[in-house]
Amino acid sequence: MMMMTLRDYTIPSLFKGRGFRMTMSIFFLFGTQQHIVHAENYTSSQRRPNIFTSNSSATSNTFFPAPNETIHQSYETYIPLNSTIIHPSSTNNEPTIMINNTQEDESKNYHTTPDDEITTIYRPNVLLILADDVGTGDIPYYWNTSQVDMPNIQQRLIEKGVTFLNAHSTPLCASSRYMLLSGNYPHRGSHAYGSWEINNEWSRHRNQFLPAQKSIASVLKDQGGYHTFMAGKYHLGGQIPLKKKGDLSTMNKTHILTSTDHDWTMPLIGGAHEIGFDESFITTSGIQNHPYTFFRDGYVQTNPTDAVFWRGGRYRKNHGVSVIQPRFEGEGDADWDSSAYNQILVNETERFIDSHMQNRPDDPMFMYVALGNVHRPFSPADKYIDGTPVAGQYPTKHMDLLSELDLAVGTLVSLIEERGLANDTVIILTSDNGGLGRTNSEESDHYPSGRLRGRKKEIYEGGHRVPLIIRHDYVYPSNKSRKHLVGLNDIYSTICDIAGVDVPVESALDSISFNDYMKSFTNVDRLRSKQSTWTNQAIHSESIQTNKWKVIQHRIDNMNGTFTSKVEMYDLANDIEEKNDLSKEKRLQWKMKKMLNDLRQDGPCPKDTEGKFILSGEGPKKGKERSCSFFKSRDERCKLYRRDGETHCPSICGRFIRKCTQYYWLDKFMSTA
């Protein structure tokens, strides 16, 4: 599919007199060349037989591409544009990426721009690509356990950028997406573990962001003049717009589009357009949940009278087999095709870039592309945009989707390179959590977590250690690695640092820039010393780790209002697989106790601060010293000084008091297992 020209028109007969404007898309195709690296141009001992064939073309009149539609016609190996490749000096003994040892790399040969090209304020474009449920073991060259060829990620990102070996998300999707865009730990948002669906019943907030918090898109837009764009999976909550007489208690969660209480002449409340994105083309939950339709700039793209109810099952569509999971039945577009999802996002990104270059060529761009690969339900396309076969090329659909991920990343990188933007664009690839379990790919010696213990949803390393690769030509070194601890929450401050904008008050409270560290591995003084992680599954678990040590706290529900605590401790420097629990060793008790105390202070249930502290809110007492008794006397002070109240006096102002009382009964654990 190629979305090159959009025409908006009103459907007068359907919503006459009600101000309803339905955006429909008519797309015209023309050939462009894309330098996607294909496997036949790539040498690998694990490469499968030639699976790439020629392409064919067709047109489409919807946001779902027509069968066999083609755009990208070139099969050439990548050739850098508008620049000369500077290779490392033959006398430089600088090692390249090393994953399984402790030797650090040097970075003395990174490219710099000539003095006559340096400007006072340099604000590059930013392309942030977020994969879904992709673990470090899914990407070749992390653990050498991936059986899927990824020549684009390897040749055009890893070999041209910096690969982080110790980057961390949360173990779950929605909480990580908030952490990435807010620079905060998840519990600093409206819900402790993220906002998952659009649901008015339980939410007092428009989405996961609290009113005073600004997303990275909002900061770049307001301070840096960036043109901001999002495509893909939102997963930050939102609310359904209701008619004046709409009743929340009768809100129909399965018939979201056709319920007579819902007013889709209005935009989605709390959508991407409200958190700083000038343009957006999103689904509220990726491909995994209804409503199965896109929202453009907040407005639903499906005429409610044309919506269909999708039952659980597999449906042959134009581009592959679309899958609806039985437990997520619901309404959506009649043309919904989960197998076409990623290609739609790629083409929407191209549409945005071309429109930007025509209408706002002097402004920088921030593009956030949240792909669907490789979240369930597994529904790889039959072919990619350029005709490359996808489905059935590997032993499992999971592996097919990983191959498609590489193709999508290759196209996104090509969109930058072919428009001469490579030297002025930071390209970031990461994932929202660790790899999946029970994919059947393990039977083919493909391990999504590599050597790591655990998987998505789990507190062990396999659940939240994620790929992170960053490329910026002539600014960051190429083909280098970094092993110091970083978090997805740090990307916020890093981008602010790159763009020369300030981190606003009340935002990015848990974010530390690693911009200088990318330039040289010796710049470690200002990096984070610890990172905390939480998961709220059947067993509530949380962890805190440094570059060497990791302590895990499990809380097992005793089903009587109390919890049993179990602690584990690992030496990650010597036991990355978390096999040897050191929590019983006496010599480490003091360290474990300190780390547990730090973990609690980082989390949603910190202890009250003893003594006085300085107020930092916007009230008349800002800058004054006060103690927690200040909040006890007047309830409204918790709102006026929200950050201080939650941080210093959570027993009074905390938003999770009930849950914290369960976890920390009488300020201590019920028992130790």
C-alpha positions, 0 to 999 in steps of 0.5 A, spaced: 500 500 500 502 507 498 498 512 501 501 518 497 495 523 496 489 523 501 482 527 500 478 528 506 470 528 504 464 529 508 459 524 508 453 528 508 447 523 508 449 519 514 450 525 519 447 531 516 446 537 520 451 533 526 457 536 524 460 529 523 466 529 518 469 522 516 476 522 514 476 517 508 483 516 504 484 515 497 491 513 495 494 513 488 501 509 487 507 511 484 514 507 484 519 509 488 526 506 490 527 503 497 534 500 499 532 494 503 537 489 504 535 482 503 538 476 505 541 474 498 545 480 499 547 478 506 552 473 508 550 469 514 551 461 516 544 461 518 541 464 512 535 460 509 535 458 502 533 464 497 526 466 499 525 473 496 521 473 489 519 479 484 513 483 486 507 485 483 502 491 483 495 494 485 491 499 488 487 500 494 481 505 496 482 504 504 487 504 509 488 496 508 492 495 502 490 491 496 492 484 494 499 484 492 500 492 492 507 494 491 511 500 492 518 499 493 521 496 487 529 495 488 533 489 491 539 493 491 544 492 497 544 499 501 549 504 499 550 510 503 547 517 501 550 524 501 556 522 505 562 518 504 563 512 509 569 513 514 571 506 516 575 505 523 583 506 522 587 500 521 591 501 527 585 502 531 584 496 535 577 498 537 573 491 538 566 491 535 560 488 539 561 483 544 555 480 548 558 475 552 564 477 555 566 483 560 571 487 555 568 494 554 569 497 547 573 504 545 569 509 541 575 514 539 573 514 532 566 516 532 565 521 526 564 528 527 562 534 522 567 539 520 567 545 524 564 549 518 558 545 519 557 546 526 550 550 528 549 554 535 542 550 536 542 543 532 535 539 532 536 533 528 529 529 526 528 523 531 525 516 528 523 512 534 521 505 532 518 500 538 517 493 536 512 489 540 514 483 544 521 482 541 526 480 546 534 480 545 534 473 543 530 475 537 535 479 534 541 476 531 548 478 535 545 479 542 546 471 544 547 468 537 540 464 539 536 467 533 534 463 527 531 469 523 535 473 518 535 480 520 540 484 515 537 491 515 537 491 523 544 488 522 547 492 517 543 498 517 543 499 525 547 495 529 553 496 524 552 503 523 550 505 530 551 503 538 547 497 541 546 497 548 546 490 552 543 492 558 537 496 557 531 495 560 523 496 560 518 493 564 515 486 563 509 488 560 506 493 554 502 498 556 507 500 562 513 500 558 509 505 553 508 510 558 515 509 561 518 511 554 514 517 552 513 520 559 520 518 562 517 516 568 516 509 572 509 506 570 506 508 577 507 515 576 501 515 571 494 515 572 494 507 574 500 503 577 501 498 572 499 502 565 492 504 562 491 498 557 484 499 554 479 505 552 475 504 558 471 510 562 468 505 567 474 505 572 478 511 569 478 518 572 483 520 567 483 521 560 489 517 559 495 514 563 498 521 563 496 525 569 494 533 567 501 536 569 505 531 565 508 532 558 510 527 553 516 527 549 512 529 543 509 535 547 516 537 549 519 537 542 513 540 539 512 546 544 520 547 545 523 545 539 518 546 534 518 539 532 513 536 527 510 530 531 507 524 528 505 517 531 503 511 527 501 504 531 499 501 537 497 506 542 496 502 549 495 509 553 488 508 555 483 513 553 476 514 554 470 513 549 466 520 547 459 520 550 453 523 548 450 528 553 445 523 555 450 517 555 450 513 561 457 510 563 454 505 567 451 502 560 457 503 556 457 497 551 465 495 551 464 490 546 460 494 541 464 500 542 463 503 535 455 502 534 453 503 541 447 509 541 451 512 547 457 513 544 458 519 540 464 518 534 463 525 531 467 527 537 475 525 537 477 519 542 478 522 549 485 522 551 488 520 544 495 521 541 493 528 539 492 530 546 499 528 548 503 532 543 502 529 536 500 533 531 498 527 526 497 520 528 494 514 525 493 509 531 489 503 534 488 503 541 490 496 542 495 494 536 492 488 533 490 484 539 483 488 542 477 491 539 475 496 536 479 493 530 479 500 526 484 506 526 484 513 529 486 519 525 488 525 529 483 522 534 477 521 529 475 514 528 476 511 521 470 507 520 463 509 519 459 506 525 454 504 521 458 500 517 462 497 523 462 489 523 462 484 529 468 480 529 468 473 532 474 469 534 477 466 528 481 466 522 479 470 516 482 470 509 484 477 507 487 480 501 494 480 504 494 474 509 490 471 514 487 476 519 486 473 526 481 475 532 483 472 539 476 469 542 477 473 548 477 479 544 471 479 540 468 486 538 467 491 533 471 493 528 472 495 520 469 490 515 476 491 512 480 489 518 486 485 516 491 484 522 496 481 517 497 488 513 498 492 520 505 493 519 505 495 512 499 500 513 504 504 519 510 504 514 506 507 508 503 512 513 510 514 516 512 515 508 506 519 507 507 524 513 515 525 511 513 527 504 507 531 507 512 534 512 518 536 507 513 539 502 509 543 508 514 544 513 521 543 510 525 547 515 522 544 522 525 538 525 521 531 525 519 527 531 516 520 528 514 515 533 512 508 530 509 503 534 509 496 530 505 490 531 511 485 530 511 480 534 505 481 538 499 475 538 495 473 534 501 471 530 498 473 523 504 474 518 502 477 511 503 473 505 508 478 502 511 484 504 510 491 500 515 489 495 513 482 494 517 479 499 514 472 501 513 473 509 508 467 511 511 460 511 518 462 510 520 460 517 518 454 521 513 458 526 509 464 524 512 468 530 519 467 526 515 469 520 513 476 524 520 477 526 523 477 519 517 482 517 519 486 522 526 487 519 523 488 512 519 494 516 525 497 519 529 497 513 523 501 509 523 506 515 530 507 514 530 507 507 525 513 508 530 517 511 536 515 507 533 516 500 530 523 502 537 525 504 535 525 511 540 520 514 545 525 517 540 529 520 536 523 523 537 519 530 534 512 529 532 508 535 530 501 535 527 498 541 522 493 544 516 494 549 518 488 553 522 481 553 521 476 548 515 471 548 514 464 551 510 458 548 511 460 541 514 453 538 520 457 535 524 454 541 523 447 537 527 450 532 533 453 536 530 460 536 530 463 543 526 469 544 530 471 551 537 468 549 541 466 555 536 470 559 531 467 564 524 469 564 520 472 558 514 477 557 510 478 564 516 476 568 521 479 573 527 476 571 532 479 565 528 475 560 522 479 561 525 486 561 532 486 558 530 489 551 534 490 545 536 498 544 540 500 538 541 507 536 544 510 530 546 517 528 551 518 522 557 522 524 555 523 531 555 517 534 560 511 533 558 505 528 558 498 530 559 499 537 556 496 544 555 499 551 554 495 557 552 500 562 545 500 565 540 504 562 532 504 561 527 506 556 525 511 561 532 514 560 530 515 552 526 521 554 532 525 557 536 523 552 532 526 546 531 532 550 539 533 550 540 531 543 534 536 541 537 542 546 530 542 550 529 542 557 525 537 561 519 540 564 517 540 571 513 534 573 515 530 567 521 525 566 522 524 574 526 517 573 529 519 566 537 520 566 540 522 559 545 517 556 547 522 550 554 523 552 555 515 553 553 514 546 559 518 544 564 515 548 564 509 553 568 513 558 562 518 559 559 514 565 559 519 571 552 521 570 549 515 568 544 511 573 546 507 578 540 503 579 533 501 575 527 498 578 522 494 575 515 492 577 510 487 574 503 485 577 501 478 575 498 472 579 504 474 583 506 481 584 514 482 583 518 487 583 526 488 582 532 493 583 538 492 579 545 495 579 550 494 573 552 488 578 547 486 583 539 484 582 534 483 588 527 481 587 521 481 591 515 477 590 509 478 594 504 471 594 497 473 596 495 469 602 488 470 600 486 473 607 488 480 606 496 478 607 502 477 603 508 472 603 514 475 601 520 471 598 527 475 596 532 473 591 539 476 589 543 475 583 550 477 581 549 479 574 556 480 572 557 473 573 550 470 573 546 473 567 542 467 567 540 468 574 541 461 576 545 462 583 540 465 588 545 469 593 539 471 598 541 467 604 549 469 604 550 473 610 556 477 607 550 480 602 545 481 607 546 489 608 547 490 601 540 486 600 537 490 605 539 497 602 537 495 595 530 493 598 529 499 601 531 503 595 526 499 591 521 501 596 522 508 595 522 508 588 516 504 587 508 506 588 509 505 596 515 509 599 515 510 606 514 517 609 520 522 609 522 523 616 523 530 618 522 536 613 523 537 606 523 543 601 516 543 597 517 544 589 510 544 587 507 550 584 503 553 591 504 559 595 509 555 599 514 553 594 521 553 596 519 552 604 521 547 608 515 542 611 514 536 614 508 531 613 504 534 618 503 540 613 499 535 609 495 532 614 492 539 616 488 540 609 487 535 604 487 540 598 495 540 599 496 533 596 493 536 590 497 543 590 503 539 591 502 533 588 509 531 587 511 532 594 505 529 597 506 522 593 514 522 594 515 524 601 508 523 604 505 517 601 501 514 607 497 521 606 497 523 599 499 516 595 494 514 590 495 507 591 494 507 599 489 501 599 494 496 595 500 499 599 497 497 606 496 490 603 503 489 601 506 493 607 502 491 613 504 494 619 510 497 615 513 490 614 512 484 611 507 478 614 513 473 613 519 471 609 519 464 605 
